[in-house]
Amino acid sequence: MPEKTEAQKKAQKKYMSKFVRLEFRTTAEQRDIIQAHAAALGESVSMFINRAITEAMAHEGGEKGGN
């Protein structure tokens, strides 16, 4: 893959500045299951987890957030 241009690096940094990192612990086996499930749905693990949390919160009457 070719080296990113300075403009691409700047754009990526600006895009990533909108996000925060959230960490949680799981077993390696559970991680593999989550990754496979997300891939089967055509989603990244982050997309899957964000969607699952949003759906659970909506179902449970919690706040609705956007991705």
C-alpha positions in Angstrom: 0.0 0.0 0.0 1.4 3.4 -0.9 2.4 5.9 1.7 -0.4 8.3 2.7 -0.1 11.9 1.6 0.1 14.7 4.2 -3.5 15.7 3.1 -4.7 12.1 3.7 -3.0 12.0 7.1 -4.6 15.3 8.1 -8.0 14.2 6.9 -7.8 10.9 8.8 -6.6 12.7 12.0 -9.6 15.1 11.7 -12.0 12.2 11.2 -10.6 10.2 14.1 -10.8 13.2 16.5 -14.6 12.8 16.6 -14.2 9.4 18.4 -13.2 8.2 21.8 -11.9 4.8 22.7 -14.0 2.6 24.9 -12.3 -0.6 26.3 -13.9 -3.7 27.7 -12.5 -7.1 28.6 -13.5 -10.4 27.1 -12.0 -13.8 26.6 -10.1 -14.6 23.4 -12.8 -17.2 22.6 -15.6 -14.6 23.0 -13.6 -12.1 20.9 -13.3 -14.6 18.1 -17.1 -15.3 18.3 -17.9 -11.6 18.2 -15.5 -11.0 15.2 -17.0 -13.9 13.3 -20.6 -12.7 14.0 -19.8 -9.2 12.9 -18.1 -10.4 9.8 -21.1 -12.6 8.9 -23.3 -9.5 9.1 -20.9 -7.5 7.0 -20.0 -5.2 9.8 -16.8 -4.3 11.6 -16.6 -5.2 15.3 -17.0 -1.6 16.3 -20.1 -1.2 14.1 -21.6 -4.4 15.5 -21.0 -3.4 19.1 -22.3 0.2 18.6 -25.4 -1.2 16.9 -26.0 -3.8 19.6 -25.6 -1.2 22.4 -27.9 1.3 20.6 -30.6 -1.4 20.0 -30.4 -2.7 23.6 -30.7 0.8 25.0 -33.7 1.6 22.8 -35.3 -1.7 23.8 -34.7 -1.0 27.5 -35.9 2.6 27.3 -32.5 4.1 27.6 -31.1 7.2 25.8 -30.9 6.9 22.0 -27.5 7.8 20.6 -26.1 8.0 17.1 -23.1 6.3 15.7 
